[in-house]
């Protein structure tokens, strides 16, 4: 019976023209021209519908449907039935695919499981070349046949528009927020968004250099306050802090202490809800200044920092949404007419207010879990979290996937934990006591994404399918673990920053009478707060902070200098020869380094006596250039990079250990993602100082892996220039680095491991 009915419906679809189907979609009925007029007068029928009439499939009902139901309702029933059948088929396919995937995972050996963590941004980008529909935000995580429909689901809200729409909801009575009292208060949020810049200030900021002032704080250390605007204020943290003075939105005052209790110990547990580090960080965040904190490490304080910036992000969203909902209530009660809405400018051109950039899905999972904890706390009334099961399935991980005998350094274990997929993006909508995960971007308050996930949706010039309007009204940008993006693809971060706070190409249904004037004036970048966290000082990260962070409230950067370098952690007895190069400018540094290496350094190692030479190359472009040169000169070498297959890595390590290959070229990104111990090293050359300071001591300590009484012949050569001052200070210490850069001598010798 079911096959006969589906066959009849398919025949109904096939007999209708495109014009008829379009008319059905647009007007809800067939065109009168196609009405079938019967000469016989139809007798009225009395039908009694059951409660489950939508799901009833009895033969009597199906026979009556064929007689007296319009073609429009038949078509809707057909489409509904087809979609249900397709969903069942897709569910079956997903189960089969997951079963096959589990078998493939079980067939991998331990080294390959560890190697899964090397999934770089370039490889993911090659496999999933961009398209607006190429995201993981599809309904139920499946790939629908209609790509345009998939793209629409990612950016527009269809099913839950009324539930999570700010325009159609009103403030709850027990929320404790009052828009008029907020304006009159000293709330930093209100002071920030209500500040009105003038054209003269904008013009002066564009042409003037920033004014700076240095301060020292008890925990953060040396801070540099800077601002391009005329008014720049500095402040010092108070000894004691009252949580009520922070203007936290309800219910954060009560939920924060429990959420943060794991970091509180001793006397702080009863007095302050913040750790000393969190207190100073949050004071800067709550002042809406830009912040650069380059001492966030996964082992030491990573979770502390994550907790405090999640508190600031959720506090900002709750305040912004409460203001909109309160104004909705005021407009409804006052029944204001057209032209009286200037007091209700409380929105941006698009809804997304917060963008959190994290490197892996595991980090996104922890951020969302913190949001839920901060909104829920210890209250008995649970908040509503939609799509939570799907989110845990796509962003969670199976502990059994990790081989138990895989041994890596502690910092590696802390960074590469959980689901380390680096291609994702997800929208989060927050409305009072409800959270919607996988919310469409233009119905979201918070966007959580990786640089690659954003790059594939922003697209590039000339591409037809691209969208970056959702970045136009971002008021809070959080970039966490920025140092990892140096190992993925830093170009994605630069591409993102170039598309922040641009005027949208489409209105996206915005009510312009509610949009703030500074957003309409395209001044959003002067009101955007940027929080940048990383594990090291790097020139590329510093450049993003100084070039793209122009917040009118000013900027704060932590600038502590390393007193002791990572060379002190080298355990082997080894002479370290640092050779300084000269270059006219930074642009010519790449060529100067290459010619200095092939003319001054490499000839010393061409002799067969200098075998087992490892050349550590941080930049992949330098690696390719050296590899091509070695091939051209027909040198006896092998190479390993992040793209080398597992079999190629094994062969290269074996040839180098046995001495069959004199040179081994090794990229820094391979070491970052794999952390293999390379055996057989006797001579070590750092083509450039490592990005991570502790990589220097790790690679040097590899020499003791195959110690056979050859310690006296070990050598280590390091190339550096005046443009490597930050990396040099991190390796040898700031005092020695200053002496080496100012000394007339170009060669400096250090010896480690002396007894």
N, C-alpha and C positions, 0 to 999 in steps of 0.2 A: 504493500500500500504506500509506503514511504517513497519507494522508487518511482511509482506512478505519479505521486503528487509532485515530487521534485522535477520529473520530466515535464509535467504540465506547466510548472512555473518557469522552467527554462524556455519552453515554447512561447510563453507569454512575453518573456524578455526579448526573445528573438524576433517576435512579430512587431515590436514597437520600434519606431524610428528614433534616431538621436534627438530629433526635435521634440518628439513626444516625451521622451525621458527628461529632457531639459525643462519642459513645461511642468512636469510632475515635481521636479526638485524645487523650481522657483515658486510655484503657486499652490502646490499641494493637491492638485486635481488635474484630470485630463482636460484638454481643450474642448469646449462645447462642440466644436466642429466634428469631433470623433465620437460623440455620444451616440449610442445605439438606442434608437427610439422604437419601442415595441408598440404595436397597435393594440395589443391586449393590455388591459388594465391589471396591474399587479395587485394581488391581494395582500393586505397588511398582515404582517407576522408579528407575533409576540414572542420574544426570546428572553429567557432567564439565564443570565451569565453566572457562572460559578466563580468563587474567589480565585481559583487558579486557572482562569480562562486563558491567560497568556501562555501557559505551558501545557494546555490540554491538547492531546493529539488523537482523540477517539475518531472512529470512522464516521460516526453520525455528524460530528462537527465539521470534519473535512468535507463531507458531501454537501452540507448546507453552505459552506463557504464558497463552493464552486458556483452556487446558484445566485446568491444575492449579495456579493461583496464587490465593491468597485475595483477597477483595475489598479488604482493607486494603492489601496490597502493590500491587494495581492502582491504588488511589486515590493512594498515594504516588507511584507512577510517573507518574500523570496530572498531579499537582500539579507535580512536578519538570519535566516536559516543558513544561507551560504556562508556568512561570516562565522557562525557557530561551528559549521563543519570545518572551515579552514583553521580555526583556532584549535580544534581537536587534532587535526592532522599535524599542525605545527608543534603541539605539545608532544605528540608521539615522536616527531623528528628530533625535538630537543632531547628527549630521553635517550634516543639512539645515539645522538652525537655525544652526549655526556658519557654514555657507556664506553664508546670508542675512545673518548678522550682519557677516561680513567685507565683503560688498558695501555694507552700510549704512555701515560705518566708512570705507570708501574714498570714499564719496560726500560725506562731511562735509568742509567747508573747514577751513583752518588755525585760524581763530578759534574755530570750534565745537569742534575738538579741544582747544584750550586751555581752552575753557569746560567741558569734561567735568570739570574739577577743582573746579567749584563745587557738586558734588553734596552738598547739605547734609543734615543729619540729619532735618530736617522732611520734605523731599521724599521721602527714602527711606522714612521712616516712613509717609507717606501712601500710597506705592505698595505697601508690604508691611505692611499693618496686622496687628497681632500675632495670632499663634496659636502654640501650642507647637510645632506642626509646621511653622512658617514659617521654618525655619532652613536654612542651606546645608550642614548636616551629613548630608544624605541619602546613602544608599548610592550610590556612583558619581556623586554630584552630580546625580541625576535626581529628579524629583518623582513618587513612587509614587502609585498610585491610592488606597491606604488610608492616610489621614492618621494614624490612631491607630497604625498599624504604624510610620510614620515617626517619630512622637514617641517610641515605645518604643525604637527604634534609637538615638536621640540620648542617652537616659538610662540604658539598661541594656546590659550586655555579653552577647552570646549565643554567638558563635562562638569568641572568644578568651578566654573567662572564665578557663579554667584556666591559660593561658599568662601572663597579666598580672595574675592575682589575687595579692594579697599574702598571703592566708590560706593558700593551697595551695602556696606556694613556700618555699624555704629558702635560707639564705645560702651562697654559694659559698665554698669553702675558701680561695681566693686573693684574696678581697675585702679581707682585712686589717682587717676590722671585728670588734670584740669588744664585746658589749653591756656586760659587766661592767667592762672597762677604760675604756669610754667614760664610765660613771657616775663612776668614780674620777678621771677626768681633769678638766682645766680647760676642757673644750670649752664654748664659749659656747652652743651649741645645747642641750647637756644641762643646763646651768645654767638656761637659759630655760624649757624645757619641764618641768623637774622642780621648778621653784619653786612653792611652795604658798602661795597667798594666803589670808588669813583674812577672815572676815566683817567684822571691825572695820575692816580696811584698805579693803575695798570700800565700806563705808558712809562712811568718812572721805573717800575719793576722790570720791564722788558729791556731797558737800556742801562740800568745801573748794576753795579757789582754788589754782592751781598755784604752786609755788615756782620761781623762775627765777634763772639765773646766766649771765652773759655771758663768753665767752672769744674770743680771737682766734687763729686758726690760720694757718699760713704761706700756704696756697693758698686755702682756702675763705673766709678772712677772718673777719668777725664772725659768731660763732655764739651762739645763745641756747639753753641747756639748760633744760628745764622738766620738771616732774613733779608729779602730784597725789598721789603716794604719799610716805610719810614719808622713805624712803631715796632720795636723789638723789646720784649720783656724777658728777663730771666728769673728763675726762682730756684730755691733750694728745698729739698724735701723736709717736711716736719718730722720730728722724732716720733710723735704719736699721731695716728690718723683715725678719725671718726668715720665709720662707714656711711653715716648719714650725710656727711659733707660731700660725698662723692656723687650724689644725685643719681643713685642707681634706680632703675625702673623696677616696679613691682613685678615679679616676686624675687628679684635677684638679691636683694638684701638678705633674705632668709635662706636662699638656696646656695649662695656662693660659698659660705663657710663650710657646709657639708661637702660640696663638690671639691673643694680645695683642701679638705682635711688631711689628705695623704701627705701633703708637703708641710703641714704645721706640726711642730713638735716643741716640747719644753714650754717656756713661758709664753711663746707666741700663740699657743693653742687657745689660751683664754683671753688674750688681749687683742691681738690683731688678726684679722682674717687673711692677711697677706704674708708671704715670706718677705724678707728684706729686699730681695731682688724684684719680686712682683710688685711691691709697693712703689718702688721708684719707677719701674716701667709703666705701671698704670697711671701714675701721676702725669707722666709725659703724654701717654695716650689720651687721657681724659681732658688734657688741655688742647687737644686736636692739633698738635704739632706733628710734623713728619718725624719719623724715628728710624735711625739705622743702628741696629745692634749686632755687631759682627762676632759675638761670643756665645752664640746659641749652638750648643753641641748636643748630639743625640744622647751621649752618655751622661753628661753632667746636668744640664738644666733644660733640656728640650721640652719636657712635659710641663715644667713650670711656666715656660714662655707660652706654650700652646694654651694653657688654661687661662692665662691673663688676657691674651688677645681675643680668645673666644668670648670672654666676659665683656670686653669692650665692644665687640661686634654685635653681640645679641642685645646689649644695652642700647646701642645706637639704633638698631632696627626697631626695638620695642618703643623707643621714644618717638621715632619718626612715624611709625604706624599709629601710635596713640594720638599724635597730633592730627593726623588725617581723620581718624575716626571721631575724635572730639569735634573737629570742624564739621564733619558730616552731621553730627547731632545738632550743632548750633544752626547750621543752615536749615535743617528740617524744622527746628523749633521756631526760628525767626522768620522762615519763609521769605528769604531775601530775594529781591528781584535782580534783573540783569544790571550790571554796572556797579554793584555793591559788594563785590567779591574780593576786593583787594586785600582784606584782612585774612583771607583764606588761601594765600599762596603758600602751599606746604608740600609741594611735590617737585620731582624732576620731570624731564621729558619722557623718561621711561622708568619703570618701577625698580629694577635691580639697584640696590644701594650699596651692597657690600660684595666685593670680589676677593675670594681667598684662593691664592695660588699655592698648591702643594705638589710635591713631586710624585707621590705614589697613592694608590687607592687606600692603602692602610692609613695614611695620614688623613684622608678625607673621611674615612670611617670614624676615626677618633674625634675629629672635629664635630661631626654630627652627633656622636654619642655625648659629647660635652654640651651641645645645645640642648639635647633632651634632658640631661641632668640639671642644667641651669634653669630650665623652665618647670621642671617637675619637682626637684628637690626631694624632701621627705614627706611631702603632702600625700594624703591618702587618695586624693583625686588625681588620677592619671591623666596626662595630656593625650590627645589624639594624634597619633603618628601614622599617616597613610603611607603605603608602599614600603613599610619597614622590613617585611620579610624579603621582598625583592632586593632591597638595598643590602641587607646582610648577606644575601646569596651572591651578589655581584661584587661587593667590596670586601667581604670577609675572606678568610683563608682556612685551609684545612691543615692543622698542625702535623698531620701524618705525612704531608707532602714533602716535608723537609727531612733529609736523611739524618739519622742520629749521629753518624760518625763524621759529619762534615765539620771541620774545625777551622775557624776564621778568627781574626782579631775581634776584640770586644766592640770597637767602634763600628766594624762591619756588621756585626750581629745587631747592633742597635739601629743602624740605618736601614738595612735590608731585612725588615721584619714584616711578616704578614703578606698581604697582597701587594706586589711591587709592580703591577701594571702601570705604565706611565701615560696611557692614552685614555682620558676620561673627562667628563664634565657633567655636572648635575645642578639642577636648580632646586632651591629650598624656599618655600613660602611659609611665613609665620603670621598667624592671625590669632591674637589673644592666647588661648590655650590649645591651639592646634598647629601641627607642623605637617606640611605636605612635602614629601620627598618626590623627586622627579617632576617637580612643577615646571611647566613651560617657562622659558627664559623671561618672557615679557609679563609673566604672572608671578615671578619669583622676587623675593627680597634679598636673598643671598645666593651667589653663584660660587661653587667650589669646583675647581678645574686644575688640570695640569697645563703647563705651557704648550705641549703638543696637542692636547684636547682643544685648547683655544685657537691654536694655529690652524687646525684643520677646519674650523668653523669661520674664522675671520677671513681666510683665503688670501689671495694675492691680487695684485692689479691685473686686470684683463680677464679674470675668472668670472663666469656668469653667476655661479651660485656662491655667494659670500654674504655674510651679515656681521656687522659689528655695532649696530645701533644700540644693542643692549649694554654697551660699555659707556654710553653717552652721559648717564647720570650717576655713575658710581661715585659715592661720597667717601668710601673707605676701601682702600686697596691694601691687602695684606699679602706679602710675598714671603713665604716661610721656606727655610732651608735653601736660600738662594745659591749657596755654593754647589749644591747638587746639579743645578741647571747648567753650571759650567761644564759638568761631565756629560750632560744630556745634549742640549743644543742651545747655546746662549742666544742665537739668532731668534728663537721663538720668543724669548723675553723682550728683546728689543722690538720685535714686530708687535707684540702686545702693547708696549708702552707708546708706540707711535700711533696706536688706534684708540687710546684712552681719551674719553671726554670730548669726542668729536660730535658735531651736530648730527642728529640722526637724519637719514635719507627719507624716512617715512614717519608719519605722525603716530602710528600704532594706537590710535583711538584715545589719545591723551586729551584731557580737558585743559586747554591753555589758560583758562581763568584761574586754575589752581597751581600753575607752574610758577616757581620762584623767578624773579626778574633776573637774577644773576645766572640762572640756567638758560633763560631765553637769550641773554647777551653773550652766550658762549664763553662764560667765565667759570665753568664748572671746575676746570683744572686748578683754579686758584682756591677752591673750597674743598678739594679732594685731599684727604689725609692718607699718606702712604706709610705703612709700617713694613720695614725691610729687615729680615732676620737671616743671619748666616753664621757660618762657623769660622770665617776668616776675613781678613782685610784683603781685598783684591781690587785692582785698578778698574776692571770692567764693572764690578758691582758699585764701586764709588762713583763711576761715571753715570750710571743710571740714577743714583740718588741725587747727584748734583745737577744733572741736566733735566730730568723729568719730574722732579719734586719741587713745585713752585707754590706750595701752600702759603696762603696769606698769613697764617698764624706763625709761620717760621719752621725751621728744621732743627733737629737735635741729632747729633752723631756721636757715638761712643768711639773715642780715639785713644785707646790704651796701647802702649808700645810693649812688645814682648821683651822682658828683661833677660831671660835665658832662652836660647834657641834649641831646636830639636836635635842639633848635633851632639848635645850633652847626653842623649839617649842612645848613641851609637856604642855598642858593647864590644865590638871587635877592635883589635889594634890595627889602625889603618891611617895612613897619611892622606890628608885631604888637601889637594892643590886647587885653589880658587884662582882662575885666570880671568882678568877683567878685559872686556872688549870696549872699543870706542866706536861711537856712531854719532853722526851729525844730528839726527832727530829720531823720534820714535818710529816714523814711517820707514826709515831705512834700516831699522834694527834687525829685521828678519833677514835681509840679504847680508848684512854685516856679520851676523852670527853664522850663517851658512859658509861664507867665504873664510871666516876665521877658523871654522872647524876643519874644512877640507885642506886648508893651507898650513895651519899651525898645529892642530891637534892630531888629525888622522895620520899624517906621516909617521908620527912616533909609535903608532900601533900597527903599522903594516907588517912589521917583522913577525915571523912565525913564533918568535919567543913570546910575544905579547898576545898569545891566544886567550880564549875564554874572556872576551871583552863584551860586556853588556853596555849598550847605549840606551839610556833612558830619555825618551822624547815626550814632553808634555803635549805638544800640539800635533794633531793628526796631519795638518798640512805640511809641517816640517818633516813628519815621518814619511809621507809620500815623496817628498823632495829628496830625502836621504836615500830612500829605497831605490828610486830611479837612478840616482847617482851611483850607488853601489852596483846596480846591475850594469850600468854603462861602463864602469871601471872593471867589471868582472871580478869583484872581490868575493872572497869565500865567506858568505854570510847567510843568515836566515832571519826571519822577522815574525813578530806576533803583534797583532792589533786586535781591537774589539770586534772586528768582523771576521777574524780567522776562525775557520771551522775547528771543531774539537780534535779531529784527526790531525789537522795541520799544526795545532798547538802541541800535541803529543810528539809529533815528529821533530818539530823545532826544538823542543826541550831536550829530547834524546840526543839529537845531533850536537847541540851545544854542550851538553854534559860530557859526551864522549870525545869532544874536541874535533869532530868532523867539520864543524863550522866555526870559523874564527870569531865572527861577530854575530851578535844578536841584537836586532832593533826591537825595542819594547815601548809601546805607547802607555801613557799614563792612564788613559781611560780603561785599558785592559786591566791594569793593576787595580784600578778603582772597583771594577765590577767583578773581578775574579780573586784577587789577592793570592795568587799562586806563589809558592816559594820557588824561585828559579835557582836550580843547583848548578854548580860548576863555575861560578863567577870568580875570576881572579883579578880582572881589571874592570873598573866601573867608570863610566863617563856620563855625567849629567849634561845633556845638550842644552838644557835650560833648568833653572831651579824649579822644583815641584810646586804645583798649586797648593797642595796640602803640606804643611811643614813636616808632619809626622811621617809622610811617605819617604822623606830623605833618610831618616834613621831606619825605617823598615827595609828599604832596599839595601842600605849598607850592611845591615845585620844578616842579609841573605848570604854573605860571604862565608859565614861560619857553618852553613848547611852542609858543606862537603869539605870540612877542614882536614887536610892531609899533610900537615906540617909545612904548608906553603905560605904561611902568614907573612913571612919576610918579603915576599914578592908581590903582595897585594898593592894595588894603586887605586886612587879615586881622583878624578879630575872634574871640576865644576866650572861651567862657563857662566859669567854674569856681566851685567853692565849697570850703569847708573839708573837705568829705567827699571831695574829689578830691586829697588831699594826695599820695598815692603816684603818681598819674598826672602831677600837676603837677611833682613832683620829677624824674620821668623825662624831662620835656620841657624844663624850664628849669634843672635842677640843684637839689640839695637846699638850698643856701644861699639862692638866690634864691627858692625856693618858701617857705622859712620866713619870709623878709622879706615876701613878698606876702600870706601868710596872717595875719601879725601886724600888718601895716600898717593904719593907720586909713583909708587911701585904698582905694577900690574899683576903680580903674582904673590899670593899669600898662602901660607902652609899652616895647617892644623893637624895635630896628631891625637887620636882618640884611643882609648883602651889601654893606656899605659899603666903598668903595674907599679 
